[in-house]
Every structure is written in structure tokens, then in C-alpha cells.
Amino acid sequence: MKNCYKFFNNRECEYFPCHHVKDEEKFNCLFCYCPLYFLEDCGGNKKMISGIKDCSDCLIPHSENGYDYIIKKIVETNKERKQD
């Protein structure tokens, strides 16, 4: 089975790539908006600016393994919340 559901590259987007990267071929646009934004401890490279989470330096959702990382983090977070 192919992993085509884990990667999407949208070169036609006016913002492509929205982050500076070495290899645009490996830039994943699947999570244009990171589903982990709502997590305080997302594991990414974030900054807080005036109380607002700034993820502009984070490449996790756009990386080759970003899909696997995000799904794993969501599953872990849901398990933690069920225990509370």
C-alpha cells in the first residue's frame, strides 16, 4: 500500500513554500494549518508572542515524517485526556 495519503505538495499555492527549506520536493503541504496548534506542548519549535503561539519556525507538519508525528501526538493526547 502506498503512503500517498501522507504527503501532498501544492506548488500552485501562492505561498509555496510557506517556510524556507532546502528541498521543496520534500515539502509537505498536507497540514497547511497544523492540527497540533491547540496543544501547549506540541513538540514543535514555537514561540509565544504577546500570548499568541507563533509556529512560523516549525517544520514538523511540512516534513517527510510530519504525518506520522502528528497522528502519534494526537493519539497520545487523546489517551492522556481519557485518563483525566
N, C-alpha and C positions, 0 to 999 in steps of 0.2 A: 504494500500500500504506500502510495506517495504521501509526502507530508506537505502537499500544496496548500492545505488549509492553514498552515503555519506561517506562510510568507506571501506578501503582496508588495509589489514595487510600483508606485504610481508616478512615473516620470512626467506625466501630463499635468500634475498638480502645480499650481503656480508657486508653491512654497518648497517644492522638491529641490534638494533635500532641506528639511527644516532645521537640521543641525549640521555642523561641519564634520565630515567624515573622510576617511582615507579612501574607501571603496564604495562608490554609490551603487554598484551592482548588488552589494550585500545589505543595502539599506532597506529595512522592513517598514512598510507603511501600514501594516495591518492594524496596529494600535496607534492610530494617529493621535488620539487622546488616550492617555494611559489609564487603564481601569484601576490602577493602584493609587491614583491621586488622592483618594479619600483616606488612605491609610497614613497614619502618622509615621509609622516605621515601615516604609515600603521597601527599604533596602537600596534605594537609588541614591544618586548624587543630587540631593536637593538643598535649597537654601530657603530660609524664611526671610521675606522682605515685607516689613510692616504688617506682619501677621498673615501674609499670603505665601503659600507654598510655590516656590519657583523651581521648576524642573527643567529649565532650559539647558542645563549642563548634563542631563541624564540621557544616556543612550540605551538603557535596558530595553524599552519597548521596541526600539529600532534595530536591535542586534540580532544576530543569527539565532541565538538561543533565547531570545526575549519571550517568545510564546511559551516555552516550557517553564521559564522562570515565573512568569505572570500567573499561569494556571496553577503552579505549585503553591505560590504565595496566597492565592485566593482560597485554595483548598485548606491550607494551614490556618488561615484566618477564620474560615468558617468553622473548623473544628474547635478552635480556641473559643469562639463565641458560643458554641453549643454547650461547652463545659461550664460557662458562666451562669 
